[in-house]
Amino acid sequence: YNKSTEEHYQHLQHVFKILATHHFHAKLSKCTFAATTIQYLGHVISSHGVAADPEKIEAIKSWPIPTNFTTLRGFLGLTGYYRRFVRNYDHTTAALTDLLRKSTFEWSKAALDSFNNLKTAMTSLVVLTLPNFTAPFEVTTDASNIAIGAVLLQKDRPIAFFSKKMCPRMQAASAYVRALFAITEAVKKWRQYLFGRRFLIFTDQRSLKHLLTQVVQTPEQYTWATKLLGFDFEIIYKPGRDNKVADALSRIPDATLFAISVTDPAWLSDLHAFYTSAAGQKLITKLTTSETANNQIVLRDGLLYADNRLYIPNGSPIRSKLLEEYIHQP
């Protein structure tokens, strides 16, 4: 965050002054100063960007082939926590998530291939750069017959990956509609980075290049196009063979580490950490295999949802933190 040691000391002085003014104390054993890297909630943050914790990746590498729904959910829960590092995560895990919908556990070659491909992807993760809000953003999107994928970039260096498995109706849609859906979902996902700034969108669907000027011909096209209103962007056609993400590790990182001004709330990070713990995995198994679950409780992106609402366990300190955060929100 700081460009020099002197600037770091000035910021520390400012923080200590605020703490003293409000009669707060910092425990020395809990503090780290002048650090070049920080480990935080399964991530390693440095001047190069954000990387996955090597210990967690080792756990994924050594994960045995699942023999039941419980071990499969555990594997997907752990890898799902790092999905923002993996391009086309939902496409890669399609065979595994399809297996979870079945009443009996039947391990197939497609599931094994998906399992091995995901392991390979997780052991070769890129370092995600931190966003520089003074530089333009780029969004690269693509859509297969199964899922959509997108990458948020700056100077060909990835900030985040996003993917989403499409419903059967969308999977059967035309290539144009699927490509447009990929764009709208990516823009919605990264709205906090893109809104109020001009950015570029790269797609391999040539006809979308003229989206802003062409006549809307179908209600569906109108629905997706209106989701982009208010954003300042230009769509650029990029053939599929050229629509690839540059290897972030081969790029020389910028010297300055920029702070992320828009992040997930602290309580959500705590909830992710809980669900990857032993207690969290036990709760996931209990709730998703219960006879009364009625398919209303599902595991999505490493979190539990009940009736499409985020599930926070009763008695959890996360509930108190969530209430406190919103009570004191201006």
Sequence and secondary structure as in RCSB ss.txt:
>XXXX:A:sequence
YNKSTEEHYQHLQHVFKILATHHFHAKLSKCTFAATTIQYLGHVISSHGVAADPEKIEAIKSWPIPTNFTTLRGF
LGLTGYYRRFVRNYDHTTAALTDLLRKSTFEWSKAALDSFNNLKTAMTSLVVLTLPNFTAPFEVTTDASNIAIGA
VLLQKDRPIAFFSKKMCPRMQAASAYVRALFAITEAVKKWRQYLFGRRFLIFTDQRSLKHLLTQVVQTPEQYTWA
TKLLGFDFEIIYKPGRDNKVADALSRIPDATLFAISVTDPAWLSDLHAFYTSAAGQKLITKLTTSETANNQIVLR
DGLLYADNRLYIPNGSPIRSKLLEEYIHQP
>XXXX:A:secstr
  SSHHHHHHHHHHHHHHHHHTT    GGG   S SEEEETTEEEETTEEEE HHHHHHHHT     SHHHHHHH
HHHHHTTGGGSTTHHHHTHHHHHHHTSSS    HHHHHHHHHHHHHHTT   B    TTS EEEEEEE SSEEEE
EEEETTEEEEEEEEE  HHHHTS HHHHHHHHHHHHHHHTHHHHTTSEEEEEES GGGGGTTTS   SHHHHHHH
HTTTT EEEEEE  TTT     GGGS   SS    SS   HHHHHHHHHHHSHHHHHHHHHHHS TT TT EEEE
TTEEEETTEE   TT HHHHHHHHHHHS  
